[in-house]
Amino acid sequence: MTRKQKRLAVITGGMGFIAAAVLLVMFAFSQSVAYFYMPADLAKTPVAPETRIRLGGLVGEGSVVRGTGSTVEFAVTDGSANAVKVRYTGILPDLFREGQGVVTEGMFTPGANVFVADTVLAKHDETYMPKDVADRLKQQGLWKEGQGQERQGQGEEAKATQ
């Protein structure tokens, strides 16, 4: 082999190694991406079963049903007629309750219209809601800026009178 052929072989090997590394990184990122949906989005465009997504909205009033052990079923709604039934096994956040903002992460089970969540996130106080959820609810006219602050102010007045 001549010097020119050796150099060409090293360059070709290096380019192949870089291409393989880029493909592995892209594959790893595609496996960890979870797209955000609300119930109205899922009604328009259904998601294939076993596709990992984030589902956000409000916990439906009267929808929380505690099962055996630590299994809980509830509905996530965005104020429209659309609601998605969610099943979660685990310990719920302390601030999880009906009518509050929630973001769940998981996937739909094949053959059933039930979203099986492996992560449930609840808002941490009266003024916080995940940005994506708040933006969607604002677009639909279901949540207004300062709505949580009013409730917080009412709570502080009640504490002052006690």
N, C-alpha and C positions, 0 to 999 in steps of 0.2 A: 504494500500500500504506500502510496506517495503521501507526502506531507499534506497536500491539498485534500486528498480523500479522507485522511484522518480528521482533519479540521471539519470537513463537511459531516462526517459521522458524529462527531461530538456535538455540533450545532443541531443536527437532526435529533439526536437523543435528548438534548436539553429542551428542545421545543416540544417533543413528545411528552416529556416529564411535566412541563408547565401546563400543557393542554389537559393531561390527566388530572393534575391538581385542581385546575379550574373547574372541570366537570364534577369532581368529587365535592367541591365547595358548593356548587350550584345545586347538586342533588341534596346535600344536607340542608340547605336553606329551603328548598321546596318542600321538604318533609316537615319542617317546623313552622311553616306559615299557617296562621289561622285567620281567615277573613271574618269581618264583623258583619252581622246581619241583625235585622229587627224582624218581628213577625210579619209585617206588611211586605218586606223584601222577600221573605220565604214564600209568601202566598203568590207573588208575581213570578219568582224564579226559584223553583224547588232545587234543593241541593241533593246531590247523589248520596246514598247511604255510605257510611264509613268515611265521609269527608270531614276533616276536622275544621270546625268553625267556632266563632264566638257569637253567642246569642245574647242580645241586650234588650232591656225594656223595663217594665214595671211588673212586680209580682201581682198577679190578679187577685182581686178581693174575693175572699172565700174559697180560694183554690188550693190552699196548703193542706195536704193530707199526709199525716205521719203514718208510715207503714211499720212493718216489723223491724226491730233493730234500729239502725240509723238511716233507714231509707225514707226519703221524703219525696213526695210528688207535688208539683205546683205548676201553675200556668204563668207564662211570661207573655205580656201583652204590651202593645204600644198605644193603647187607647182606641184602636180601630176594632173592627169585628174579628180581627185575626188574633188568635192566641195559640201558643205552642205549649204542649204538655211536656214538662221536664221531669226526669227522674234523677235523683242524686242520692248516692250512698256515701255518707260521711258526716262530719260535724259541720253544721252551718255556721256562718259568722254570727256573732251576737246581735248585730244590727239587722239581720234578715227578718223581714216581716212583710205582710201584705201591704200593697200600695207603695212600696219603696223601690228605688232603682236597684237593678241587679244586672250583672254581666256573668254569664255562664260560659264555660268552654267545654266542648265535647263533640259528640257526633250523633247522627240519627241511626237508629238500629234498622237493619234491613227488614223489610216486610212490615214494619210498624211505624206509625207516625208519632213516635216518642223520641224526644231528644234526651240522650243519656249524658249527663254532665259529670265531669271528673273534677271540675273546679267551679266554685261559686264565689263571686265577689259582691259584697254589698257596700253601699255608700257609707262613709264613716261619720257623717253628721248631717244636720238638716240643710246645710247649704251646698253640699257636694253631690254631684252626680257625674258619672263618667262623661267626658266631653262628647264622644260619639252619640251616646244616648240622649244627652241634653240637646245637642244640635238637631237630632231627628225629631224629638218631642217639640222643640220650638218651631220647626218647620210645619208641623201638623197643628200648631196652636194649642197644644196640650200642656205646655210648661212655659211659664213666663219668668223673665229675669227678676230676681228679688222674691220669688215665691217662697223659697226656703227661709229667707231672712225674716219675712213676716211671721212665719211659724215660730222661728227662734225668738223673736221679740215677744210673742204672746207667751212663750214658755218662761221668759225672764220676768214678765209682769206677774205671772202666776206665782213664781218663786218669791217675788218681793212682797206679795200680799199674804204669804203664809206666815 
